[in-house]
Every structure is written in structure tokens, then in C-alpha cells.
Amino acid sequence: MQSRRDFGKILLSAIPAAACAYGAEINSKFGGVQIGAISYSFRSLPTEQILPAFVKSGLSECELMSNHAEALVGAPSTAAARGAGPVGPGAAGALTGKGRGPSSDALEALRQWRASVSMDKYKELGRKFEDAGVKVQLLCYNLGENVTDEEIDYSFQMAKALGVRAISSSTKVTVAKRVAPFADKYKMMWGGHGHDRTEDPNEFATPESFATIMSYSKYIGVNLDIGHFTAGNYDAVAYIKEHHARITNLHLKDRKKNHRPNMPWGQGETPIKEVLSLLKREKYSFPANIEYEYMGADDPVTEVSRCTKFCKEALA
């Protein structure tokens, strides 16, 4: 029987050929603005199809979910490692997002695997993406509230091995305080991913909560999700102008104000075009990553391709 480790090797070896088969060199830097996507956008696809999906969508920049990265290098098959849903790996398994986490036995197997996995595997994975024309610039590593120090350290080791510029993370303000010494240790930016749960001071949602986490370390910043920020009734353009030096990356989606839902791009109230114009005008270097959540009628590659086209036209 084929082991999970062998399966990971097969996936790694197949990635470049599968991705490069789709055509010419990819470049999704439009008007000087780097457009990419978080791999969560392709969560409905088998993990081995994620990189080809980036290529087919015309995207040369990737924010890689840690569960996808781990699956590609041979992690034990758990709900977290498969990326079955909107959660990433964490010490308790049940992380930000919905649904039940993996069993305690599966989590223990994953912990043991993490303790022994060689960081060279992540270096190889980063090279495989780059060889296919897609640069992994961010690692998205979500953290549960009872995450261990060992796992926080592991997340930074993984990020260093992948060669990313920063880590993004959905977690809590109290966890960000624990992350700060590790960000200082590795001298790597770590961006808290915002949502619109403005009623909870332990969530990354308000300008005040972002200010709190940034006070913990000069390496703590903001992964600003402009859709959630708009849903929370805040001004994304004004916030980016004021805090651009501490923004690790943006997440692009279109939501309506007053906590109303995700919409197909152009039908919500998020100032996507205005934000992209600001990035172009001011030459900000952080990437703006598509996070496909509105669940259109077509497959995710088609929908993300539409979002890519939206960005390109806005930046023309």
C-alpha cells in the first residue's frame, strides 16, 4: 500500500510538469501591483491541483495555506492536513472557521510528524512552485487558542524554509501576544488576518485591535482583508494610507457593509478598485491576494480567473 510519505513525493514530482503544461510564463504584477491568491480560494480542489489552478488562473503569486503545504510534503492524512474546510492546522485542531476538527489520534500523529519532518521538504516545495512560475510569498498559518510554543516556532521554521516574506494568520489578540517573541526571534513579519467580528475585542477586526497587536512587536503587522474591513464599516483606503508600512498583504473580496455577505466582485460595497489604484499610485510593495469566497456558479479556477481579470482591468 502506498504511504502518505510516498504520495507526497509523487505530488512534488508531478507539480512542475502539471503546472507548466498550461502555457507561457505567468506574470500577475499589473501596473506595478502584485496580484496573487490565497490557496484557500481553491479549497474545493484536490491538493495536487492547487498549483495548476494558480497557473490556469494566471497568477504568479501564492499565499500558501499551511495545511496545503503539509499535505504536499507528506503529512499524515487528517482533516487539517487535507484542507477540508476553512481551517488551518493548530494545536487543538478546532481552529478559526467552522466544522469539526480531526480526531485526537490524528492530531497526535500530525504533532509527531511535525516534530520529525525535515525543513528541506519545504525548501523543495518552494522551489517546485517557483519552477512552475508561481512565487510563494506568504505562508498562511492559522493558530488555535491553545497552540503550543513548539507549534508557533514550527510555523516560523516552515516559513523560513519556504522562503516567504511574511506569515499571515487567523487567530486571537491573546495569541498574537505569544507570537511576538517568535517574530522577534526570526525577524519575520507576521500579519494578523482581520475579520468583521467587531463586537469581540479578542478578534482582529477593529483598528484598535490591530493597534494592540502591532504594539507587541515591530514584526507584528496586519493582513488586511478589505472585504471584512468594509463589512465592519471601516474605510480600507484610509487605513492602508495610514498603516501601509505594517501591512503584510491584503485579501481581496467584495462584501457589503453592516456585516452583510460576500458578493461577486463589483456587486458589493468594498472599494476594490480604489484600493488597487492606491497601491499602484503609491507603489506599495505588499501583494494583494484574491480570497475567493462568494461561491459563484462556476468552478473556482473560472471564478478566480474572473477576479484576476477584474484586478488587471482596474490597474490598466
C-alpha positions, 0 to 999 in steps of 0.5 A, spaced: 500 500 500 502 506 498 504 511 504 502 518 505 510 519 505 510 516 498 504 520 495 507 526 497 513 525 493 509 523 487 505 530 488 512 534 488 514 530 482 508 531 478 507 539 480 512 542 475 510 538 469 502 539 471 503 546 472 507 548 466 503 544 461 498 550 461 502 555 457 507 561 457 510 564 463 505 567 468 506 574 470 500 577 475 504 584 477 499 589 473 501 596 473 506 595 478 501 591 483 502 584 485 496 580 484 496 573 487 491 568 491 490 565 497 490 557 496 484 557 500 480 560 494 481 553 491 479 549 497 474 545 493 480 542 489 484 536 490 491 538 493 495 536 487 491 541 483 492 547 487 498 549 483 495 548 476 489 552 478 494 558 480 497 557 473 490 556 469 488 562 473 494 566 471 497 568 477 504 568 479 503 569 486 501 564 492 499 565 499 500 558 501 495 555 506 499 551 511 495 545 511 496 545 503 503 545 504 503 539 509 499 535 505 504 536 499 510 534 503 507 528 506 503 529 512 499 524 515 492 524 512 487 528 517 482 533 516 487 539 517 492 536 513 487 535 507 484 542 507 477 540 508 474 546 510 476 553 512 481 551 517 488 551 518 492 546 522 493 548 530 494 545 536 487 543 538 485 542 531 478 546 532 481 552 529 478 559 526 472 557 521 467 552 522 466 544 522 469 539 526 476 538 527 480 531 526 480 526 531 485 526 537 489 520 534 490 524 528 492 530 531 497 526 535 500 523 529 500 530 525 504 533 532 509 527 531 510 528 524 511 535 525 516 534 530 520 529 525 519 532 518 525 535 515 525 543 513 528 541 506 521 538 504 519 545 504 525 548 501 523 543 495 516 545 495 518 552 494 522 551 489 517 546 485 512 552 485 517 557 483 519 552 477 512 552 475 512 560 475 508 561 481 512 565 487 510 563 494 510 569 498 506 568 504 505 562 508 498 562 511 498 559 518 492 559 522 493 558 530 488 555 535 487 558 542 491 553 545 497 552 540 503 550 543 510 554 543 513 548 539 507 549 534 508 557 533 516 556 532 514 550 527 510 555 523 516 560 523 521 554 521 516 552 515 516 559 513 523 560 513 524 554 509 519 556 504 522 562 503 516 567 504 516 574 506 511 574 511 506 569 515 499 571 515 494 568 520 487 567 523 487 567 530 486 571 537 489 578 540 491 573 546 495 569 541 498 574 537 501 576 544 505 569 544 507 570 537 511 576 538 517 573 541 517 568 535 517 574 530 522 577 534 526 571 534 526 570 526 525 577 524 519 575 520 513 579 519 507 576 521 500 579 519 494 578 523 488 576 518 482 581 520 475 579 520 468 583 521 467 580 528 467 587 531 463 586 537 469 581 540 475 585 542 479 578 542 478 578 534 482 582 529 477 586 526 477 593 529 483 598 528 484 598 535 485 591 535 490 591 530 493 597 534 494 592 540 497 587 536 502 591 532 504 594 539 507 587 541 512 587 536 515 591 530 514 584 526 507 584 528 503 587 522 496 586 519 493 582 513 488 586 511 482 583 508 478 589 505 472 585 504 471 584 512 474 591 513 468 594 509 463 589 512 465 592 519 464 599 516 471 601 516 474 605 510 480 600 507 483 606 503 484 610 509 487 605 513 492 602 508 494 610 507 495 610 514 498 603 516 501 601 509 508 600 512 505 594 517 501 591 512 503 584 510 498 583 504 491 584 503 485 579 501 481 581 496 473 580 496 467 584 495 462 584 501 457 589 503 457 593 509 453 592 516 456 585 516 452 583 510 455 577 505 460 576 500 458 578 493 461 577 486 466 582 485 463 589 483 456 587 486 458 589 493 460 595 497 468 594 498 472 599 494 476 594 490 478 598 485 480 604 489 484 600 493 488 597 487 489 604 484 492 606 491 497 601 491 499 602 484 499 610 485 503 609 491 507 603 489 506 599 495 510 593 495 505 588 499 501 583 494 494 583 494 491 576 494 484 574 491 480 570 497 475 567 493 469 566 497 462 568 494 461 561 491 459 563 484 456 558 479 462 556 476 468 552 478 473 556 482 479 556 477 473 560 472 471 564 478 478 566 480 480 567 473 474 572 473 477 576 479 484 576 476 481 579 470 477 584 474 484 586 478 488 587 471 482 591 468 482 596 474 490 597 474 490 598 466 
